[in-house]
């Protein structure tokens, strides 16, 4: 078969719509607000380690870390302005991570 290359392999970027047709402009004030929120969450994380919530310290730290990661992904990595396919891929990674953490806690509690 002597097919031209574009006919033999479809253009997957158009199939999953990963072409950027428009650009977004983000203001510096948004980045500063996200930075302040990240600094406040970091301060709360440090305070949580000082308070000693016994067995809940790790859970609280993981929840705060998840919120900080979500802020970084949404605003600093521009996930807010990406297409739905990429958002679903990132959501799948987070769900897999949450599953691993839950399984780890179950294993720890049943020992």
C-alpha positions in Angstrom: 0.0 0.0 0.0 1.4 3.3 -1.0 -0.6 5.7 1.0 0.6 9.2 1.8 1.6 9.7 5.4 -1.2 12.1 6.4 -3.8 9.6 5.1 -2.3 6.6 6.9 -2.2 8.3 10.3 -4.9 10.7 11.4 -4.0 14.0 13.0 -4.6 13.1 16.7 -4.2 16.7 17.8 -7.4 17.6 16.0 -9.2 14.5 17.2 -8.7 15.4 20.8 -8.9 19.2 20.1 -5.5 20.1 21.6 -4.8 23.0 19.3 -4.9 26.4 20.9 -6.8 28.8 18.8 -7.0 31.6 21.3 -4.7 32.9 23.9 -5.6 34.1 27.3 -4.0 37.0 29.1 -3.8 36.6 32.9 -3.4 39.6 35.1 -0.6 39.9 37.6 -3.1 40.6 40.4 -4.6 37.1 39.9 -1.1 35.5 40.3 -0.5 37.6 43.4 -3.8 36.5 45.0 -3.0 32.9 44.3 0.5 33.4 45.8 -1.0 34.9 48.9 -3.4 32.0 49.2 -0.5 29.5 48.8 1.5 31.3 51.5 -1.5 31.3 53.9 -2.0 27.6 53.3 1.7 27.0 53.9 1.5 28.9 57.2 -1.5 26.8 58.2 0.5 23.6 57.3 3.3 24.7 59.6 0.8 25.5 62.4 -0.8 22.1 62.0 2.5 20.4 62.7 2.9 22.5 65.9 -0.6 21.7 67.2 -0.2 17.9 67.0 -3.6 16.5 65.9 -2.3 13.0 66.8 -3.5 10.6 64.1 -5.2 13.3 62.0 -2.0 15.4 61.4 -1.1 13.4 58.3 -4.6 13.7 56.9 -4.8 17.4 57.5 -1.4 17.9 55.9 -2.4 15.9 52.9 -5.7 17.8 52.5 -3.8 21.2 52.7 -1.2 19.9 50.2 -3.9 18.8 47.8 -5.5 22.2 47.9 -2.2 23.9 47.2 -1.4 21.5 44.3 -4.9 22.3 42.9 -4.2 26.0 43.0 -0.9 25.6 41.3 -2.3 23.4 38.6 -5.3 25.6 37.9 -3.6 29.0 37.8 0.2 28.7 37.5 0.0 25.8 35.0 -3.0 27.3 33.2 -5.2 24.3 33.5 -8.1 26.6 33.9 -7.9 27.6 30.3 -7.2 24.2 28.8 -9.6 21.9 27.1 -11.8 19.3 28.8 -9.7 16.3 27.7 -6.6 17.6 29.5 -8.6 18.4 32.6 -10.0 14.9 32.7 -6.5 13.4 32.3 -5.3 15.5 35.3 -8.4 14.5 37.3 -7.7 10.9 36.6 -4.2 11.2 37.9 -5.5 12.8 41.1 -8.1 10.1 41.6 -5.4 7.4 41.2 -3.3 9.2 43.7 -6.2 9.5 46.1 -6.8 5.7 45.7 -3.2 4.9 46.5 -3.4 7.1 49.6 -6.6 5.5 50.8 -5.2 2.0 50.3 -2.1 3.1 52.2 -4.1 4.3 55.2 -6.3 1.2 55.2 -3.1 -0.9 55.2 -1.7 1.2 58.1 -4.9 1.0 60.1 -5.3 -2.8 59.8 -1.8 -3.7 61.0 
